[in-house]
Every structure is written in structure tokens, then in C-alpha cells.
């Protein structure tokens, strides 16, 4: 879904999309360049709250939005539009460290690489072609977060459908 050609096709058709960008859709170092202003203290982050079914509100993420022009070819025609990028990090999900004991090894640890990998944990980029006024950072994160509930509901229903037994 996140491939630029697919997003261009949806835009050309007059429809909207909201999807996370996988690492394969970000150039090497691109996410880091988005986060440098955050780490330098030059990019203000917006708190994103979620209202649970019991009415409890909780901050679930921090993030910011940016707009960038996109251009791609769709059926031989060039399509250009403004894409909104929502860059967020879940606030209540700390970086996880998995520890295991194993055989004796001799390794050299790249401290800079480990530090950078830990700093990058939890950050995600979502893209949409809706203007920020129509789909704010909060709304985009909450909409994508709630998507799994719908999918889980369908899966639950499919698993409980009666099966045919051939005699």
C-alpha cells in the first residue's frame, strides 16, 4: 500500500489513503533527518491522546507533521500532490531490550550504532494525501491505531463461521 505508485494511483482517483511507511520506502538516513530537529530541540512535538472505551484519556504518542510535494507517473500521466507526513513515537512504549544467555563469543560492540538504534526505536512515519486540516496528527494516529480493532473483529467473525462437513 505504501509504494509511491500506489499512493499516486489513489490520489489520481480522487480518493484518500493513510498508511505507515515501511523502512523500504524511506531512503537510508531519511528517518534520522526527520528526527534530527527533534533531538536538537528545534521541533516541537504534539501530544496525542486516546480515549479508551471506559472514558479514560491517556497520552499514547508524541509527534509532528510536515507537508512535502510528491510526483509520480500514473498510467503515463504525471500526478503531483501534497502529502502529509505524521512522524510519531509512542509515548508509553519504552524501547525493549531482549536478553539471552548463550555460548561464549568474542565480539566488538559498535557503541555509536547501538546508541543510534536505541534512539530510533519507536519512531514511525505515516503518510496521507488529506490536508492536515482534514486529518490532524491526532486523528491520523488514532485512526490507524483503531484499524486493528476492525481487522480483529472480522478475523473473530471469520473464525466462528460454521464450516461445511462433507459426508
N, C-alpha and C positions, 0 to 999 in steps of 0.2 A: 504494500500500500504506500509506503513512504518514498518509493522511487520517484524522482522528479518528473519522469514521463507520465506516470500515473496521476500525480498531483496536477500536472498541466492539463491532462485529459479531463479531469474533474472540473477544473477551473473553466476550460473551454466550453464544457457542457452547462455552465451556469450553476453548478452545484457546489457544496462546501465539503471540506474534509477537516479532520482533526486526527493527527496520528503522532506517535513518538518517532523520532529519527533514530534508527539503529546506528551503531558505530560505523557500519559500512557506508552510510550516507553522509558522514561527516569526514572531511579531509583530515589528514594527520595534523594534530595540533589545533584544529578548529575549535573544539570544545574548550581547550585551555585558553584560547584567545578570547572566548566569550566570558571566561571566568576570571581572567586577569584583573579587570576593573573591580570585580567583587573582592578578590583577595587584596587588592591595593586600597580598598576602602573608598573607591570612587563611584561605585554603583550601588544605589540604594535598593534594598530588597523589600518586596511586598510580602506581608504575612498572609497566608492563605488558610482560611478557616473552613472546617467541615462541620455540618450539623448532623449528628447521628440520629437514628430513629427515635431514641429516647429523649431527644431535645437537647442533649449535651453538645456544646460547641467546643471544638478543640483546634488549635493550630496544627495543621498537618504538613505544611511545607512553607518554604520561603522561595521567592523567585523574582524575576523581572521579565519584561517583554521588550522586543525590538522588532522593527519592520525592515525588511530587505526586499529589493526588487528581484523577481525571478523571471526567467525567459527559457522556454523550451519549444521544441517543434512538436506539433500535434497534427498528424495526417498531412504533413508537408507545409503547414502554416505555422508561423511563429506566434506563440502565445506569451504575453507578458502580463504580470500581475504583481501586487504587493503581498508578500507573505509575512504573517506574524509569527515570530518565534517566541515561545514561552520557555524560558530557561528556569528550571526549578530544582530544588533539593528538598527531599522530605525531611521535616524537622525532627520527627520523633523516631527516626530510624538511624541509630548510630552505625558507623562502619563496623562490620562484623569481622572478627579475626577467628579463623579456624585453626586450631592447634592439633597436631597429631604427633605421636611419637613413632619413630621409625628406626631404620638401621643407621649406622654411623656413616656420616658423609663429610666430605671436605668441600666447603663452598665459600665463595666470596660474595658478600651481600652488597648490592648497589644501593647504598643508603638514599641517594638522590632519587632513584627510580621508585623505591618503596615509599618515600615521603610523598612523591608526586602521585603515585597510585592511590594512597590513602586520601590525599586531598581531592582527588577526582571522584571518589566513591559517593554514590547517591545523586549525582547531578544528571539531569535528563533534559533533552530539548524536544519540545512538541512544536509542530508546525500546523498552521491553519491559513486558509485564504480569507477568512472572515475578518473584517476590521476589528480592532481592539474594542471599539465602542459597542460592537455587537457580541463579542465573545472575549470577555476580560480574562486576565491571567487566572483569577479565582475560578471563574466559570469553566475555563478550559481544563484546569487540573481536576476540579470536582467532576466534570462530565466524563473525563477519561477514567477517573478513579471508579465511578459508579458503573462504567461499562461492563466490568467483570461481573457485577451482580446480575445483570440481564443475561449474560452468557451462562452464568452458573445456573440461573433459573431454567433456561432452555435445556441445558445438559441434564438437570434434575428431572425435568419432564420427559425427556427422551429416554432416560434410563428406566422410567416407570411405565412406559407404554407396553401394552400386552404384546407378547410375542406369539407368532403363529407356530403351532405344533403340527407337523405333518404326520399323519397316521399311515 
